[in-house]
Amino acid sequence: MNEAKPQDGSKVQGYKKLSDGDIGNMNKLKGISRQFIAQLDTLSVDNSVDHRWLSIAKTEMQKACMSACRAVAKPDDDC
């Protein structure tokens, strides 16, 4: 999985300047998401689980992480 470098928001149009606390919070959220998705990947080798629902769970976790990060970053409404 790639590791994105934290941005301060000063070079991205439509985003506020992120504080160290904002960056820390977003990194914690992303860590939780990565841990959850890694657990799903572990389950994916088990043929007794429903892989469709695992896929849905992964997508929903990605959406949850994105939503939570947007709550912290507070981009403009048109972003």
mmCIF file of the N, C-alpha and C atoms, coordinates in Angstrom:
data_MODEL
# 
_entry.id   MODEL 
# 
loop_
_atom_site.group_PDB 
_atom_site.id 
_atom_site.type_symbol 
_atom_site.label_atom_id 
_atom_site.label_alt_id 
_atom_site.label_comp_id 
_atom_site.label_asym_id 
_atom_site.label_entity_id 
_atom_site.label_seq_id 
_atom_site.pdbx_PDB_ins_code 
_atom_site.Cartn_x 
_atom_site.Cartn_y 
_atom_site.Cartn_z 
_atom_site.occupancy 
_atom_site.B_iso_or_equiv 
_atom_site.pdbx_formal_charge 
_atom_site.auth_seq_id 
_atom_site.auth_comp_id 
_atom_site.auth_asym_id 
_atom_site.auth_atom_id 
_atom_site.pdbx_PDB_model_num 
ATOM 1   N N  . MET A 1 1  ? 0.850   -1.169  0.000  1.00 0.00 ? 1  MET A N  1 
ATOM 2   C CA . MET A 1 1  ? 0.000   0.000   0.000  1.00 0.00 ? 1  MET A CA 1 
ATOM 3   C C  . MET A 1 1  ? 0.897   1.234   0.000  1.00 0.00 ? 1  MET A C  1 
ATOM 4   N N  . ASN A 1 2  ? 0.553   2.197   -0.807 1.00 0.00 ? 2  ASN A N  1 
ATOM 5   C CA . ASN A 1 2  ? 1.395   3.382   -0.867 1.00 0.00 ? 2  ASN A CA 1 
ATOM 6   C C  . ASN A 1 2  ? 1.159   4.283   0.335  1.00 0.00 ? 2  ASN A C  1 
ATOM 7   N N  . GLU A 1 3  ? 2.183   5.003   0.688  1.00 0.00 ? 3  GLU A N  1 
ATOM 8   C CA . GLU A 1 3  ? 2.112   5.929   1.815  1.00 0.00 ? 3  GLU A CA 1 
ATOM 9   C C  . GLU A 1 3  ? 2.126   7.349   1.264  1.00 0.00 ? 3  GLU A C  1 
ATOM 10  N N  . ALA A 1 4  ? 1.017   8.039   1.362  1.00 0.00 ? 4  ALA A N  1 
ATOM 11  C CA . ALA A 1 4  ? 0.950   9.423   0.913  1.00 0.00 ? 4  ALA A CA 1 
ATOM 12  C C  . ALA A 1 4  ? 1.633   10.312  1.933  1.00 0.00 ? 4  ALA A C  1 
ATOM 13  N N  . LYS A 1 5  ? 2.355   11.288  1.428  1.00 0.00 ? 5  LYS A N  1 
ATOM 14  C CA . LYS A 1 5  ? 2.995   12.239  2.324  1.00 0.00 ? 5  LYS A CA 1 
ATOM 15  C C  . LYS A 1 5  ? 1.940   13.213  2.835  1.00 0.00 ? 5  LYS A C  1 
ATOM 16  N N  . PRO A 1 6  ? 1.941   13.498  4.134  1.00 0.00 ? 6  PRO A N  1 
ATOM 17  C CA . PRO A 1 6  ? 0.982   14.477  4.656  1.00 0.00 ? 6  PRO A CA 1 
ATOM 18  C C  . PRO A 1 6  ? 1.190   15.839  3.998  1.00 0.00 ? 6  PRO A C  1 
ATOM 19  N N  . GLN A 1 7  ? 0.113   16.470  3.657  1.00 0.00 ? 7  GLN A N  1 
ATOM 20  C CA . GLN A 1 7  ? 0.153   17.794  3.048  1.00 0.00 ? 7  GLN A CA 1 
ATOM 21  C C  . GLN A 1 7  ? -0.312  18.824  4.062  1.00 0.00 ? 7  GLN A C  1 
ATOM 22  N N  . ASP A 1 8  ? 0.187   20.040  3.939  1.00 0.00 ? 8  ASP A N  1 
ATOM 23  C CA . ASP A 1 8  ? -0.248  21.076  4.878  1.00 0.00 ? 8  ASP A CA 1 
ATOM 24  C C  . ASP A 1 8  ? -1.457  21.840  4.362  1.00 0.00 ? 8  ASP A C  1 
ATOM 25  N N  . GLY A 1 9  ? -1.889  21.557  3.154  1.00 0.00 ? 9  GLY A N  1 
ATOM 26  C CA . GLY A 1 9  ? -3.067  22.215  2.612  1.00 0.00 ? 9  GLY A CA 1 
ATOM 27  C C  . GLY A 1 9  ? -2.784  23.552  1.961  1.00 0.00 ? 9  GLY A C  1 
ATOM 28  N N  . SER A 1 10 ? -1.589  24.078  2.139  1.00 0.00 ? 10 SER A N  1 
ATOM 29  C CA . SER A 1 10 ? -1.292  25.403  1.604  1.00 0.00 ? 10 SER A CA 1 
ATOM 30  C C  . SER A 1 10 ? -1.104  25.377  0.094  1.00 0.00 ? 10 SER A C  1 
ATOM 31  N N  . LYS A 1 11 ? -0.898  24.223  -0.493 1.00 0.00 ? 11 LYS A N  1 
ATOM 32  C CA . LYS A 1 11 ? -0.657  24.124  -1.925 1.00 0.00 ? 11 LYS A CA 1 
ATOM 33  C C  . LYS A 1 11 ? -1.801  23.454  -2.664 1.00 0.00 ? 11 LYS A C  1 
ATOM 34  N N  . VAL A 1 12 ? -2.850  23.096  -1.948 1.00 0.00 ? 12 VAL A N  1 
ATOM 35  C CA . VAL A 1 12 ? -3.992  22.436  -2.564 1.00 0.00 ? 12 VAL A CA 1 
ATOM 36  C C  . VAL A 1 12 ? -5.179  23.387  -2.496 1.00 0.00 ? 12 VAL A C  1 
ATOM 37  N N  . GLN A 1 13 ? -5.683  23.775  -3.664 1.00 0.00 ? 13 GLN A N  1 
ATOM 38  C CA . GLN A 1 13 ? -6.816  24.692  -3.679 1.00 0.00 ? 13 GLN A CA 1 
ATOM 39  C C  . GLN A 1 13 ? -8.028  24.032  -3.060 1.00 0.00 ? 13 GLN A C  1 
ATOM 40  N N  . GLY A 1 14 ? -8.764  24.801  -2.280 1.00 0.00 ? 14 GLY A N  1 
ATOM 41  C CA . GLY A 1 14 ? -10.006 24.316  -1.707 1.00 0.00 ? 14 GLY A CA 1 
ATOM 42  C C  . GLY A 1 14 ? -9.867  23.664  -0.349 1.00 0.00 ? 14 GLY A C  1 
ATOM 43  N N  . TYR A 1 15 ? -8.641  23.589  0.179  1.00 0.00 ? 15 TYR A N  1 
ATOM 44  C CA . TYR A 1 15 ? -8.424  22.978  1.490  1.00 0.00 ? 15 TYR A CA 1 
ATOM 45  C C  . TYR A 1 15 ? -7.822  23.990  2.446  1.00 0.00 ? 15 TYR A C  1 
ATOM 46  N N  . LYS A 1 16 ? -8.204  23.878  3.714  1.00 0.00 ? 16 LYS A N  1 
ATOM 47  C CA . LYS A 1 16 ? -7.615  24.725  4.743  1.00 0.00 ? 16 LYS A CA 1 
ATOM 48  C C  . LYS A 1 16 ? -6.190  24.248  5.017  1.00 0.00 ? 16 LYS A C  1 
ATOM 49  N N  . LYS A 1 17 ? -5.400  25.087  5.650  1.00 0.00 ? 17 LYS A N  1 
ATOM 50  C CA . LYS A 1 17 ? -4.070  24.668  6.081  1.00 0.00 ? 17 LYS A CA 1 
ATOM 51  C C  . LYS A 1 17 ? -4.252  23.702  7.247  1.00 0.00 ? 17 LYS A C  1 
ATOM 52  N N  . LEU A 1 18 ? -3.667  22.520  7.128  1.00 0.00 ? 18 LEU A N  1 
ATOM 53  C CA . LEU A 1 18 ? -3.818  21.497  8.154  1.00 0.00 ? 18 LEU A CA 1 
ATOM 54  C C  . LEU A 1 18 ? -2.814  21.715  9.281  1.00 0.00 ? 18 LEU A C  1 
ATOM 55  N N  . SER A 1 19 ? -3.307  21.635  10.498 1.00 0.00 ? 19 SER A N  1 
ATOM 56  C CA . SER A 1 19 ? -2.430  21.733  11.669 1.00 0.00 ? 19 SER A CA 1 
ATOM 57  C C  . SER A 1 19 ? -1.755  20.380  11.894 1.00 0.00 ? 19 SER A C  1 
ATOM 58  N N  . ASP A 1 20 ? -0.773  20.362  12.775 1.00 0.00 ? 20 ASP A N  1 
ATOM 59  C CA . ASP A 1 20 ? -0.140  19.090  13.134 1.00 0.00 ? 20 ASP A CA 1 
ATOM 60  C C  . ASP A 1 20 ? -1.172  18.137  13.732 1.00 0.00 ? 20 ASP A C  1 
ATOM 61  N N  . GLY A 1 21 ? -2.112  18.682  14.503 1.00 0.00 ? 21 GLY A N  1 
ATOM 62  C CA . GLY A 1 21 ? -3.180  17.859  15.077 1.00 0.00 ? 21 GLY A CA 1 
ATOM 63  C C  . GLY A 1 21 ? -4.080  17.267  14.010 1.00 0.00 ? 21 GLY A C  1 
ATOM 64  N N  . ASP A 1 22 ? -4.413  18.085  12.996 1.00 0.00 ? 22 ASP A N  1 
ATOM 65  C CA . ASP A 1 22 ? -5.231  17.593  11.880 1.00 0.00 ? 22 ASP A CA 1 
ATOM 66  C C  . ASP A 1 22 ? -4.526  16.436  11.174 1.00 0.00 ? 22 ASP A C  1 
ATOM 67  N N  . ILE A 1 23 ? -3.254  16.628  10.895 1.00 0.00 ? 23 ILE A N  1 
ATOM 68  C CA . ILE A 1 23 ? -2.476  15.600  10.203 1.00 0.00 ? 23 ILE A CA 1 
ATOM 69  C C  . ILE A 1 23 ? -2.414  14.333  11.047 1.00 0.00 ? 23 ILE A C  1 
ATOM 70  N N  . GLY A 1 24 ? -2.194  14.497  12.348 1.00 0.00 ? 24 GLY A N  1 
ATOM 71  C CA . GLY A 1 24 ? -2.161  13.343  13.246 1.00 0.00 ? 24 GLY A CA 1 
ATOM 72  C C  . GLY A 1 24 ? -3.484  12.606  13.269 1.00 0.00 ? 24 GLY A C  1 
ATOM 73  N N  . ASN A 1 25 ? -4.576  13.360  13.336 1.00 0.00 ? 25 ASN A N  1 
ATOM 74  C CA . ASN A 1 25 ? -5.906  12.733  13.345 1.00 0.00 ? 25 ASN A CA 1 
ATOM 75  C C  . ASN A 1 25 ? -6.177  11.982  12.049 1.00 0.00 ? 25 ASN A C  1 
ATOM 76  N N  . MET A 1 26 ? -5.821  12.585  10.928 1.00 0.00 ? 26 MET A N  1 
ATOM 77  C CA . MET A 1 26 ? -6.045  11.924  9.644  1.00 0.00 ? 26 MET A CA 1 
ATOM 78  C C  . MET A 1 26 ? -5.188  10.669  9.524  1.00 0.00 ? 26 MET A C  1 
ATOM 79  N N  . ASN A 1 27 ? -3.956  10.728  9.996  1.00 0.00 ? 27 ASN A N  1 
ATOM 80  C CA . ASN A 1 27 ? -3.096  9.545   9.945  1.00 0.00 ? 27 ASN A CA 1 
ATOM 81  C C  . ASN A 1 27 ? -3.628  8.433   10.843 1.00 0.00 ? 27 ASN A C  1 
ATOM 82  N N  . LYS A 1 28 ? -4.206  8.785   11.992 1.00 0.00 ? 28 LYS A N  1 
ATOM 83  C CA . LYS A 1 28 ? -4.817  7.774   12.865 1.00 0.00 ? 28 LYS A CA 1 
ATOM 84  C C  . LYS A 1 28 ? -6.005  7.122   12.170 1.00 0.00 ? 28 LYS A C  1 
ATOM 85  N N  . LEU A 1 29 ? -6.846  7.935   11.542 1.00 0.00 ? 29 LEU A N  1 
ATOM 86  C CA . LEU A 1 29 ? -8.001  7.397   10.821 1.00 0.00 ? 29 LEU A CA 1 
ATOM 87  C C  . LEU A 1 29 ? -7.560  6.457   9.705  1.00 0.00 ? 29 LEU A C  1 
ATOM 88  N N  . LYS A 1 30 ? -6.545  6.868   8.964  1.00 0.00 ? 30 LYS A N  1 
ATOM 89  C CA . LYS A 1 30 ? -6.045  6.029   7.875  1.00 0.00 ? 30 LYS A CA 1 
ATOM 90  C C  . LYS A 1 30 ? -5.431  4.740   8.412  1.00 0.00 ? 30 LYS A C  1 
ATOM 91  N N  . GLY A 1 31 ? -4.791  4.815   9.569  1.00 0.00 ? 31 GLY A N  1 
ATOM 92  C CA . GLY A 1 31 ? -4.232  3.612   10.183 1.00 0.00 ? 31 GLY A CA 1 
ATOM 93  C C  . GLY A 1 31 ? -5.311  2.620   10.575 1.00 0.00 ? 31 GLY A C  1 
ATOM 94  N N  . ILE A 1 32 ? -6.392  3.135   11.143 1.00 0.00 ? 32 ILE A N  1 
ATOM 95  C CA . ILE A 1 32 ? -7.525  2.277   11.509 1.00 0.00 ? 32 ILE A CA 1 
ATOM 96  C C  . ILE A 1 32 ? -8.098  1.613   10.260 1.00 0.00 ? 32 ILE A C  1 
ATOM 97  N N  . SER A 1 33 ? -8.245  2.395   9.195  1.00 0.00 ? 33 SER A N  1 
ATOM 98  C CA . SER A 1 33 ? -8.784  1.862   7.949  1.00 0.00 ? 33 SER A CA 1 
ATOM 99  C C  . SER A 1 33 ? -7.872  0.777   7.386  1.00 0.00 ? 33 SER A C  1 
ATOM 100 N N  . ARG A 1 34 ? -6.564  1.035   7.381  1.00 0.00 ? 34 ARG A N  1 
ATOM 101 C CA . ARG A 1 34 ? -5.617  0.041   6.862  1.00 0.00 ? 34 ARG A CA 1 
ATOM 102 C C  . ARG A 1 34 ? -5.680  -1.251  7.670  1.00 0.00 ? 34 ARG A C  1 
ATOM 103 N N  . GLN A 1 35 ? -5.790  -1.116  8.992  1.00 0.00 ? 35 GLN A N  1 
ATOM 104 C CA . GLN A 1 35 ? -5.854  -2.295  9.858  1.00 0.00 ? 35 GLN A CA 1 
ATOM 105 C C  . GLN A 1 35 ? -7.122  -3.107  9.560  1.00 0.00 ? 35 GLN A C  1 
ATOM 106 N N  . PHE A 1 36 ? -8.241  -2.417  9.418  1.00 0.00 ? 36 PHE A N  1 
ATOM 107 C CA . PHE A 1 36 ? -9.509  -3.090  9.126  1.00 0.00 ? 36 PHE A CA 1 
ATOM 108 C C  . PHE A 1 36 ? -9.448  -3.798  7.774  1.00 0.00 ? 36 PHE A C  1 
ATOM 109 N N  . ILE A 1 37 ? -8.942  -3.096  6.765  1.00 0.00 ? 37 ILE A N  1 
ATOM 110 C CA . ILE A 1 37 ? -8.867  -3.681  5.424  1.00 0.00 ? 37 ILE A CA 1 
ATOM 111 C C  . ILE A 1 37 ? -7.890  -4.855  5.407  1.00 0.00 ? 37 ILE A C  1 
ATOM 112 N N  . ALA A 1 38 ? -6.807  -4.774  6.176  1.00 0.00 ? 38 ALA A N  1 
ATOM 113 C CA . ALA A 1 38 ? -5.875  -5.902  6.274  1.00 0.00 ? 38 ALA A CA 1 
ATOM 114 C C  . ALA A 1 38 ? -6.572  -7.128  6.867  1.00 0.00 ? 38 ALA A C  1 
ATOM 115 N N  . GLN A 1 39 ? -7.438  -6.904  7.846  1.00 0.00 ? 39 GLN A N  1 
ATOM 116 C CA . GLN A 1 39 ? -8.195  -8.019  8.426  1.00 0.00 ? 39 GLN A CA 1 
ATOM 117 C C  . GLN A 1 39 ? -9.141  -8.619  7.392  1.00 0.00 ? 39 GLN A C  1 
ATOM 118 N N  . LEU A 1 40 ? -9.754  -7.771  6.582  1.00 0.00 ? 40 LEU A N  1 
ATOM 119 C CA . LEU A 1 40 ? -10.618 -8.279  5.510  1.00 0.00 ? 40 LEU A CA 1 
ATOM 120 C C  . LEU A 1 40 ? -9.805  -9.107  4.521  1.00 0.00 ? 40 LEU A C  1 
ATOM 121 N N  . ASP A 1 41 ? -8.606  -8.630  4.193  1.00 0.00 ? 41 ASP A N  1 
ATOM 122 C CA . ASP A 1 41 ? -7.742  -9.374  3.273  1.00 0.00 ? 41 ASP A CA 1 
ATOM 123 C C  . ASP A 1 41 ? -7.386  -10.740 3.847  1.00 0.00 ? 41 ASP A C  1 
ATOM 124 N N  . THR A 1 42 ? -7.179  -10.804 5.161  1.00 0.00 ? 42 THR A N  1 
ATOM 125 C CA . THR A 1 42 ? -6.901  -12.080 5.820  1.00 0.00 ? 42 THR A CA 1 
ATOM 126 C C  . THR A 1 42 ? -8.087  -13.028 5.673  1.00 0.00 ? 42 THR A C  1 
ATOM 127 N N  . LEU A 1 43 ? -9.281  -12.489 5.818  1.00 0.00 ? 43 LEU A N  1 
ATOM 128 C CA . LEU A 1 43 ? -10.489 -13.308 5.682  1.00 0.00 ? 43 LEU A CA 1 
ATOM 129 C C  . LEU A 1 43 ? -10.728 -13.764 4.246  1.00 0.00 ? 43 LEU A C  1 
ATOM 130 N N  . SER A 1 44 ? -10.211 -13.026 3.293  1.00 0.00 ? 44 SER A N  1 
ATOM 131 C CA . SER A 1 44 ? -10.528 -13.303 1.888  1.00 0.00 ? 44 SER A CA 1 
ATOM 132 C C  . SER A 1 44 ? -10.006 -14.657 1.408  1.00 0.00 ? 44 SER A C  1 
ATOM 133 N N  . VAL A 1 45 ? -9.049  -15.256 2.116  1.00 0.00 ? 45 VAL A N  1 
ATOM 134 C CA . VAL A 1 45 ? -8.547  -16.575 1.713  1.00 0.00 ? 45 VAL A CA 1 
ATOM 135 C C  . VAL A 1 45 ? -9.450  -17.703 2.204  1.00 0.00 ? 45 VAL A C  1 
ATOM 136 N N  . ASP A 1 46 ? -10.399 -17.359 3.048  1.00 0.00 ? 46 ASP A N  1 
ATOM 137 C CA . ASP A 1 46 ? -11.334 -18.345 3.605  1.00 0.00 ? 46 ASP A CA 1 
ATOM 138 C C  . ASP A 1 46 ? -12.523 -18.480 2.657  1.00 0.00 ? 46 ASP A C  1 
ATOM 139 N N  . ASN A 1 47 ? -12.668 -19.649 2.066  1.00 0.00 ? 47 ASN A N  1 
ATOM 140 C CA . ASN A 1 47 ? -13.759 -19.862 1.106  1.00 0.00 ? 47 ASN A CA 1 
ATOM 141 C C  . ASN A 1 47 ? -15.127 -19.957 1.755  1.00 0.00 ? 47 ASN A C  1 
ATOM 142 N N  . SER A 1 48 ? -15.171 -20.043 3.088  1.00 0.00 ? 48 SER A N  1 
ATOM 143 C CA . SER A 1 48 ? -16.472 -20.150 3.756  1.00 0.00 ? 48 SER A CA 1 
ATOM 144 C C  . SER A 1 48 ? -17.121 -18.784 3.986  1.00 0.00 ? 48 SER A C  1 
ATOM 145 N N  . VAL A 1 49 ? -16.384 -17.706 3.719  1.00 0.00 ? 49 VAL A N  1 
ATOM 146 C CA . VAL A 1 49 ? -16.971 -16.373 3.899  1.00 0.00 ? 49 VAL A CA 1 
ATOM 147 C C  . VAL A 1 49 ? -17.549 -15.890 2.573  1.00 0.00 ? 49 VAL A C  1 
ATOM 148 N N  . ASP A 1 50 ? -18.468 -14.967 2.667  1.00 0.00 ? 50 ASP A N  1 
ATOM 149 C CA . ASP A 1 50 ? -19.103 -14.395 1.478  1.00 0.00 ? 50 ASP A CA 1 
ATOM 150 C C  . ASP A 1 50 ? -18.207 -13.268 0.950  1.00 0.00 ? 50 ASP A C  1 
ATOM 151 N N  . HIS A 1 51 ? -17.545 -13.526 -0.171 1.00 0.00 ? 51 HIS A N  1 
ATOM 152 C CA . HIS A 1 51 ? -16.584 -12.563 -0.725 1.00 0.00 ? 51 HIS A CA 1 
ATOM 153 C C  . HIS A 1 51 ? -17.255 -11.296 -1.243 1.00 0.00 ? 51 HIS A C  1 
ATOM 154 N N  . ARG A 1 52 ? -18.490 -11.402 -1.637 1.00 0.00 ? 52 ARG A N  1 
ATOM 155 C CA . ARG A 1 52 ? -19.230 -10.205 -2.061 1.00 0.00 ? 52 ARG A CA 1 
ATOM 156 C C  . ARG A 1 52 ? -19.351 -9.236  -0.894 1.00 0.00 ? 52 ARG A C  1 
ATOM 157 N N  . TRP A 1 53 ? -19.703 -9.765  0.292  1.00 0.00 ? 53 TRP A N  1 
ATOM 158 C CA . TRP A 1 53 ? -19.842 -8.904  1.463  1.00 0.00 ? 53 TRP A CA 1 
ATOM 159 C C  . TRP A 1 53 ? -18.492 -8.379  1.941  1.00 0.00 ? 53 TRP A C  1 
ATOM 160 N N  . LEU A 1 54 ? -17.432 -9.165  1.773  1.00 0.00 ? 54 LEU A N  1 
ATOM 161 C CA . LEU A 1 54 ? -16.097 -8.648  2.099  1.00 0.00 ? 54 LEU A CA 1 
ATOM 162 C C  . LEU A 1 54 ? -15.757 -7.460  1.212  1.00 0.00 ? 54 LEU A C  1 
ATOM 163 N N  . SER A 1 55 ? -16.101 -7.578  -0.057 1.00 0.00 ? 55 SER A N  1 
ATOM 164 C CA . SER A 1 55 ? -15.850 -6.487  -0.991 1.00 0.00 ? 55 SER A CA 1 
ATOM 165 C C  . SER A 1 55 ? -16.653 -5.245  -0.613 1.00 0.00 ? 55 SER A C  1 
ATOM 166 N N  . ILE A 1 56 ? -17.900 -5.452  -0.245 1.00 0.00 ? 56 ILE A N  1 
ATOM 167 C CA . ILE A 1 56 ? -18.743 -4.332  0.197  1.00 0.00 ? 56 ILE A CA 1 
ATOM 168 C C  . ILE A 1 56 ? -18.156 -3.705  1.456  1.00 0.00 ? 56 ILE A C  1 
ATOM 169 N N  . ALA A 1 57 ? -17.707 -4.533  2.392  1.00 0.00 ? 57 ALA A N  1 
ATOM 170 C CA . ALA A 1 57 ? -17.116 -4.020  3.634  1.00 0.00 ? 57 ALA A CA 1 
ATOM 171 C C  . ALA A 1 57 ? -15.882 -3.173  3.340  1.00 0.00 ? 57 ALA A C  1 
ATOM 172 N N  . LYS A 1 58 ? -15.058 -3.626  2.396  1.00 0.00 ? 58 LYS A N  1 
ATOM 173 C CA . LYS A 1 58 ? -13.856 -2.858  2.042  1.00 0.00 ? 58 LYS A CA 1 
ATOM 174 C C  . LYS A 1 58 ? -14.235 -1.503  1.452  1.00 0.00 ? 58 LYS A C  1 
ATOM 175 N N  . THR A 1 59 ? -15.188 -1.510  0.534  1.00 0.00 ? 59 THR A N  1 
ATOM 176 C CA . THR A 1 59 ? -15.627 -0.255  -0.082 1.00 0.00 ? 59 THR A CA 1 
ATOM 177 C C  . THR A 1 59 ? -16.205 0.698   0.962  1.00 0.00 ? 59 THR A C  1 
ATOM 178 N N  . GLU A 1 60 ? -17.030 0.174   1.845  1.00 0.00 ? 60 GLU A N  1 
ATOM 179 C CA . GLU A 1 60 ? -17.644 1.019   2.873  1.00 0.00 ? 60 GLU A CA 1 
ATOM 180 C C  . GLU A 1 60 ? -16.594 1.570   3.841  1.00 0.00 ? 60 GLU A C  1 
ATOM 181 N N  . MET A 1 61 ? -15.565 0.780   4.157  1.00 0.00 ? 61 MET A N  1 
ATOM 182 C CA . MET A 1 61 ? -14.496 1.269   5.030  1.00 0.00 ? 61 MET A CA 1 
ATOM 183 C C  . MET A 1 61 ? -13.726 2.382   4.340  1.00 0.00 ? 61 MET A C  1 
ATOM 184 N N  . GLN A 1 62 ? -13.459 2.219   3.056  1.00 0.00 ? 62 GLN A N  1 
ATOM 185 C CA . GLN A 1 62 ? -12.779 3.266   2.299  1.00 0.00 ? 62 GLN A CA 1 
ATOM 186 C C  . GLN A 1 62 ? -13.614 4.546   2.287  1.00 0.00 ? 62 GLN A C  1 
ATOM 187 N N  . LYS A 1 63 ? -14.924 4.395   2.111  1.00 0.00 ? 63 LYS A N  1 
ATOM 188 C CA . LYS A 1 63 ? -15.807 5.565   2.135  1.00 0.00 ? 63 LYS A CA 1 
ATOM 189 C C  . LYS A 1 63 ? -15.828 6.206   3.515  1.00 0.00 ? 63 LYS A C  1 
ATOM 190 N N  . ALA A 1 64 ? -15.862 5.391   4.560  1.00 0.00 ? 64 ALA A N  1 
ATOM 191 C CA . ALA A 1 64 ? -15.872 5.920   5.927  1.00 0.00 ? 64 ALA A CA 1 
ATOM 192 C C  . ALA A 1 64 ? -14.590 6.683   6.220  1.00 0.00 ? 64 ALA A C  1 
ATOM 193 N N  . CYS A 1 65 ? -13.463 6.128   5.802  1.00 0.00 ? 65 CYS A N  1 
ATOM 194 C CA . CYS A 1 65 ? -12.181 6.797   6.032  1.00 0.00 ? 65 CYS A CA 1 
ATOM 195 C C  . CYS A 1 65 ? -12.132 8.124   5.273  1.00 0.00 ? 65 CYS A C  1 
ATOM 196 N N  . MET A 1 66 ? -12.563 8.105   4.028  1.00 0.00 ? 66 MET A N  1 
ATOM 197 C CA . MET A 1 66 ? -12.571 9.323   3.231  1.00 0.00 ? 66 MET A CA 1 
ATOM 198 C C  . MET A 1 66 ? -13.485 10.376  3.867  1.00 0.00 ? 66 MET A C  1 
ATOM 199 N N  . SER A 1 67 ? -14.641 9.967   4.321  1.00 0.00 ? 67 SER A N  1 
ATOM 200 C CA . SER A 1 67 ? -15.583 10.901  4.941  1.00 0.00 ? 67 SER A CA 1 
ATOM 201 C C  . SER A 1 67 ? -15.017 11.490  6.221  1.00 0.00 ? 67 SER A C  1 
ATOM 202 N N  . ALA A 1 68 ? -14.406 10.643  7.047  1.00 0.00 ? 68 ALA A N  1 
ATOM 203 C CA . ALA A 1 68 ? -13.829 11.123  8.303  1.00 0.00 ? 68 ALA A CA 1 
ATOM 204 C C  . ALA A 1 68 ? -12.664 12.069  8.036  1.00 0.00 ? 68 ALA A C  1 
ATOM 205 N N  . CYS A 1 69 ? -11.842 11.751  7.045  1.00 0.00 ? 69 CYS A N  1 
ATOM 206 C CA . CYS A 1 69 ? -10.721 12.640  6.709  1.00 0.00 ? 69 CYS A CA 1 
ATOM 207 C C  . CYS A 1 69 ? -11.226 13.971  6.170  1.00 0.00 ? 69 CYS A C  1 
ATOM 208 N N  . ARG A 1 70 ? -12.293 13.947  5.402  1.00 0.00 ? 70 ARG A N  1 
ATOM 209 C CA . ARG A 1 70 ? -12.884 15.205  4.920  1.00 0.00 ? 70 ARG A CA 1 
ATOM 210 C C  . ARG A 1 70 ? -13.441 16.019  6.086  1.00 0.00 ? 70 ARG A C  1 
ATOM 211 N N  . ALA A 1 71 ? -13.953 15.335  7.108  1.00 0.00 ? 71 ALA A N  1 
ATOM 212 C CA . ALA A 1 71 ? -14.460 16.043  8.289  1.00 0.00 ? 71 ALA A CA 1 
ATOM 213 C C  . ALA A 1 71 ? -13.336 16.797  8.979  1.00 0.00 ? 71 ALA A C  1 
ATOM 214 N N  . VAL A 1 72 ? -12.142 16.224  8.967  1.00 0.00 ? 72 VAL A N  1 
ATOM 215 C CA . VAL A 1 72 ? -10.983 16.875  9.581  1.00 0.00 ? 72 VAL A CA 1 
ATOM 216 C C  . VAL A 1 72 ? -10.438 17.967  8.663  1.00 0.00 ? 72 VAL A C  1 
ATOM 217 N N  . ALA A 1 73 ? -10.268 17.643  7.385  1.00 0.00 ? 73 ALA A N  1 
ATOM 218 C CA . ALA A 1 73 ? -9.637  18.575  6.445  1.00 0.00 ? 73 ALA A CA 1 
ATOM 219 C C  . ALA A 1 73 ? -10.556 19.733  6.060  1.00 0.00 ? 73 ALA A C  1 
ATOM 220 N N  . LYS A 1 74 ? -11.849 19.514  6.137  1.00 0.00 ? 74 LYS A N  1 
ATOM 221 C CA . LYS A 1 74 ? -12.862 20.521  5.808  1.00 0.00 ? 74 LYS A CA 1 
ATOM 222 C C  . LYS A 1 74 ? -12.610 21.213  4.466  1.00 0.00 ? 74 LYS A C  1 
ATOM 223 N N  . PRO A 1 75 ? -12.646 20.448  3.359  1.00 0.00 ? 75 PRO A N  1 
ATOM 224 C CA . PRO A 1 75 ? -12.479 21.096  2.059  1.00 0.00 ? 75 PRO A CA 1 
ATOM 225 C C  . PRO A 1 75 ? -13.686 21.974  1.742  1.00 0.00 ? 75 PRO A C  1 
ATOM 226 N N  . ASP A 1 76 ? -13.485 22.874  0.785  1.00 0.00 ? 76 ASP A N  1 
ATOM 227 C CA . ASP A 1 76 ? -14.596 23.707  0.332  1.00 0.00 ? 76 ASP A CA 1 
ATOM 228 C C  . ASP A 1 76 ? -15.740 22.817  -0.147 1.00 0.00 ? 76 ASP A C  1 
ATOM 229 N N  . ASP A 1 77 ? -16.943 23.337  -0.109 1.00 0.00 ? 77 ASP A N  1 
ATOM 230 C CA . ASP A 1 77 ? -18.120 22.561  -0.503 1.00 0.00 ? 77 ASP A CA 1 
ATOM 231 C C  . ASP A 1 77 ? -18.079 22.107  -1.955 1.00 0.00 ? 77 ASP A C  1 
ATOM 232 N N  . ASP A 1 78 ? -17.346 22.828  -2.808 1.00 0.00 ? 78 ASP A N  1 
ATOM 233 C CA . ASP A 1 78 ? -17.322 22.465  -4.225 1.00 0.00 ? 78 ASP A CA 1 
ATOM 234 C C  . ASP A 1 78 ? -16.176 21.514  -4.569 1.00 0.00 ? 78 ASP A C  1 
ATOM 235 N N  . CYS A 1 79 ? -15.514 20.956  -3.566 1.00 0.00 ? 79 CYS A N  1 
ATOM 236 C CA . CYS A 1 79 ? -14.415 19.993  -3.816 1.00 0.00 ? 79 CYS A CA 1 
ATOM 237 C C  . CYS A 1 79 ? -14.944 18.580  -3.755 1.00 0.00 ? 79 CYS A C  1 
# 
